[in-house]
Amino acid sequence: MRRPALPALAVAGTLALAGCGSDGSDSSVASDAHAALSVVSAYMPQPVSDSMAAGFLTIVNAGGTKDELTSVSSGEAGEVTVHRTVGGTMEQVDRLTVPAHGQLVFKSGGNHLMFEKLKRQPKQGQTVSVELHFATSDPVLVTMPVKPATYTPKTGH
């Protein structure tokens, strides 16, 4: 009769030990429970117009939760709008998703920023500052170098 008690004791011991290892504060889970945003490859081609310019960058999300870019502001322009290109047609959008463990890429012919009502015409070698606003994450301040109007980055955007 002792044999059935031994397996029951082993199961009970295993269950007790399984409950001992976690207090719900596993740092790998906690750090993955929100978006972790950064920006790479930001630049503005030198504008050919006195009043408008484009901007390109990549928003990287290392976190486990998506976020959304909701607006962009800059002291360099009266307005900065977010655009996407679908089927060769450019359209202004209110928000774009930054996927969890993914990227939101702004590149020529695709998603891009439009600087309207420029307060000055940025020249090659200067920089332009922008602030990216998100649905849940804190704003991200980005300094964009002004590149030649014909600049093509090695990363393809």
Disulfide bonds with the S-S distance in Angstrom:
none
